Amino acid sequence: MHLGLIGYGNITRTLIDVLARENAALTRLTVLVRPGREAATHQALAGHSAPVQVVSDGAALVAASPDLVVECAGHSAVQADVTACLRAGIETVIVSIGALADEALHEQVLAAARDGRTRVVLPAGAIGGVDLLSALRPSGITEVTYTSRKPPLAWRGTPAETLLDLPSLTDATVFFSGNARDAALQYPKNANVAATLALAGIGFEGTQVQMIADPQVTQNIHEYSVRAGATDYTMRIQGNPSPDNPKTSVATVYSAAREVLNRLREVAI
Ligand SMILES: NC(=O)c1ccc[n+]([C@@H]2O[C@H](COP(=O)([O-])OP(=O)(O)OC[C@H]3O[C@@H](n4cnc5c(N)ncnc54)[C@H](O)[C@@H]3O)[C@@H](O)[C@H]2O)c1
């Protein structure tokens, strides 16, 4: 497989290592980075077993014609580069799912996939059970409630900082309660799980979200409950944070790797 990657940050670096450990049969790698990052990225990937091309222009990624693209960059990359890949007929995995809380961008992505006669793939990311949630939709889902509980400092750089004194917090404190649309728009760096649940289940307005800063925990804890015609269930995922980015649960990397490996192996599961 010729794999295209958008972004060379925390997730991409670990993803490349996981794919190498799993002996993924990659024949070529094309990585899209921000302008000015080409040489450093090329150097970092010097020992890779497949030929590597590093580009800083979305058109060059499309021209390289990878079999599959995985976006691990952010909102701006979804807007510009993911839509270009989809329009060119390249199947594309979006990891920055929170970007799709922007209704206009969501519609652009769907239109690009339609134009390119391909599909956009939304991986489970930091959580699990998305297969069940999505499968239950035709049975009628009446409720999806999600709680995101992280150590106080994992909320640094978000509006939680203005609501709470994060470093001195001694008790678990709920600082956001609302629907997934508001959660994703107000907390874009932490929006991915809420957006994933909304898109798999009953949408951004119907999905209820709570965010908690909890000094008693060291992991990123995602809990959600679903009530549906066919099944009710509750999930609790205690994700280890990535060493390089505490906002990102490292499980996300494995979820992205699964999307690649499922396309390379005899069994997709
Ligand atoms: N789906 C999930 O459950 C989930 C979980 C965690 C993180 N994420 C998302 O995955 C994305 C990557 O996370 P990370 O921890 O690797 O972040 P990171 O900041 O470590 O890496 C992102 C990299 O992408 C680069 N980048 C940004 N915009 C770009 C663009 N337009 N073109 C090329 N490169 C660009 C940045 O310079 C950076 O190097 C983020 O959007 C994050 O919100 C999703």
The ligand as a Gaussian input file, in Angstrom:
#p B3LYP/6-31G(d) Opt

LIG

0 1
 N      -10.350000      10.941000      17.007000
 C       -9.837000      11.009000      18.231000
 O      -10.321000      10.378000      19.179000
 C       -8.632000      11.899000      18.467000
 C       -7.915000      11.748000      19.656000
 C       -6.803000      12.546000      19.850000
 C       -6.413000      13.502000      18.902000
 N       -7.144000      13.646000      17.774000
 C       -6.797000      14.686000      16.777000
 O       -5.726000      14.249000      15.971000
 C       -4.995000      15.385000      15.485000
 C       -3.488000      15.179000      15.676000
 O       -3.204000      14.994000      17.049000
 P       -1.682000      14.992000      17.572000
 O       -1.720000      14.603000      18.995000
 O       -0.833000      14.233000      16.607000
 O       -1.349000      16.560000      17.442000
 P        0.083000      17.237000      17.217000
 O       -0.150000      18.689000      17.465000
 O        1.128000      16.529000      17.968000
 O        0.385000      17.008000      15.661000
 C       -0.315000      17.620000      14.614000
 C        0.706000      17.953000      13.533000
 O        0.016000      18.319000      12.346000
 C        0.648000      19.487000      11.818000
 N       -0.351000      20.212000      11.018000
 C       -1.389000      20.966000      11.471000
 N       -2.084000      21.438000      10.422000
 C       -1.484000      20.972000       9.301000
 C       -1.748000      21.121000       7.922000
 N       -2.772000      21.857000       7.477000
 N       -0.916000      20.490000       7.040000
 C        0.114000      19.741000       7.477000
 N        0.423000      19.576000       8.785000
 C       -0.381000      20.183000       9.686000
 C        1.139000      20.261000      13.023000
 O        2.175000      21.132000      12.647000
 C        1.632000      19.122000      13.911000
 O        2.961000      18.750000      13.592000
 C       -5.540000      16.616000      16.243000
 O       -6.456000      17.307000      15.421000
 C       -6.284000      15.993000      17.402000
 O       -7.375000      16.804000      17.832000
 C       -8.225000      12.838000      17.526000

